[in-house]
């Protein structure tokens, strides 16, 4: 087992968070290591999802694990080139947060259930239905691959307020 590396997470506003990530043409060992490092980074944060652009890598790769119970086994999912292929008309509202927008939460409405197709760590195409928190999380992470943040769903005033808080946080972090 190689040693995992916890990666620094970009904080909004950062131009890399607004870019569309490139498809992964084929899996390499480097990409598998990156996926493992991303899981480690996500668990360390702690978060339930992380997209490669959040660590400054513009590749279509996300990791998630929405198991909240400390005693339950982890259920890490690694997705290369994930895409939503079905979405329910029924919606859900979840209070979302983001590791690139620390300590800021807002309610976002998204499809309640989604079908997702992706390539797993072993290069196999997978397809699965997600609902509830998993559905929200996978949609949130796929948004990152398209340069979209959860605050982009908010009204301009609320979005600007959060962005200003993040700018202030970044200045404070730069000083420390």
Buried (B, 14 or more C-beta within 10 A) or exposed (E): EEEBEBBEBBBBBBEBBBEEBEEBEEBEEEBBEBBBBBBBBBBEBEBBBBBBBBBEBBBBBBBBBBBEEEEEEEEBBBBBBBBBEEBBEEEBEBEBBBBBBBEBEBEBEBBBBBBBBBBBBEEEEBEEEBBEBBBBBBBBBBBBBEBBBBBEBBEEEEBEBBBEBBEEBBEEEEEE
